[in-house]
Each structure stands twice: as structure tokens, then as C-alpha cells.
């Protein structure tokens, strides 16, 4: 398996942590758990700034944060069709709608859906994108139990086809989907699991 992201001794200036090191391979889900106030966007910025001999990554990268929304004035089906065309995705959109239990909601505008379904919709839409490494901030945020299980199934599907996934989270439940993870401690240390 190819290495999609390799981080050696990353020093995070704005956080109290010792340098961290990890590697993400194709078909692997890796997690980093810490308190929200450490803001994982700071880690992402450090990753982007430090791309040198300490960090090597693939250029086919996609980042999903809690703030990401797709086109709310389109239905989920129209969003999927749009992104499928843009990304030259050849599989069936109906299969994605079925996977997300969205058949009955397929023609409703995203803006009219409950918040938990909007949050699940972004995971359905990413299935049409061509990337090797997916970075997710706060995976389970805004998902109810049913939506969480569907999103988890989507991540496992991505893993099975060789995608690498990095999850930044403040919730232990998000680590359940990870093959390996690091827990950042308040004292600046970290544990590798």
C-alpha cells in the first residue's frame, strides 16, 4: 500500500503539544483527538506551512469541515448530479441515494432538509469526488445516530476502495471508525493507539 500522508515530528507552534508523527496509507483511517479549543484548523495550517522534508502527501486531497455546505438551493439529487458531472463520476447516483437512505428526500432542496440530513448529504456528495486523501474535521458533528451509521458506512466504503482518511475530532465516538489514532493530552503529550 502507498503512503498518502507522512508526518514526522510536526511541531505545532500555537498548541501545547510535543511534536507528532504519523503515517496514513491507502485504505486506512487515522484519527487525531483533542479538545476543540486546539482547533484542528491550526494543525491543518501547520501541515500546509510545513510541507518540506517533515511532511509528504499526495496532491489529490479533499478537506471536509463542519462549515462545508453544498448547494442548498438544489436538491440532494441535483447536487449529486452536478458533482458527478464535474468530477466525471460514472457510477449510479441512485446507488448513492440508496446508500444514504435519501430516496424519499432526493427532490427536496437541501435548504429544506433537517440539519442532520444536510450534514449527511455532504458525505454522500464526496462519493462523487476524485481524491486519494480525505481530511475530516469533527466527523460526527451534526449527525444523529442513524445518520452517523450511514456516514460510517460511507467511510468504510471509501476505505475499501483504497482512500486514506484523516479525522480530527474532539469526540471519542469518532475514533471508533479509525484503524489508528493519536490522543492529544492537555499536558502537551500524546498517546498513539
Secondary structure, DSSP 8 states (H G I E B T S, - for coil): --EEEEEEEE--TTS----EEEEEETT-EEEEE--GGG-HHHHHHHHHHT-STTEEE-S-EEEE-TT----TTSBHHHHHHHHHHHTT--S-HHHHHHHTT-GGGTTSBGGGS-HHHHHHHHHHHHTTS--SEEEEESTTTT--HHHHHHHHHHHHHHHHTT-EEEEEES-GGGGGG-SEEEEE-TTS-EEE-
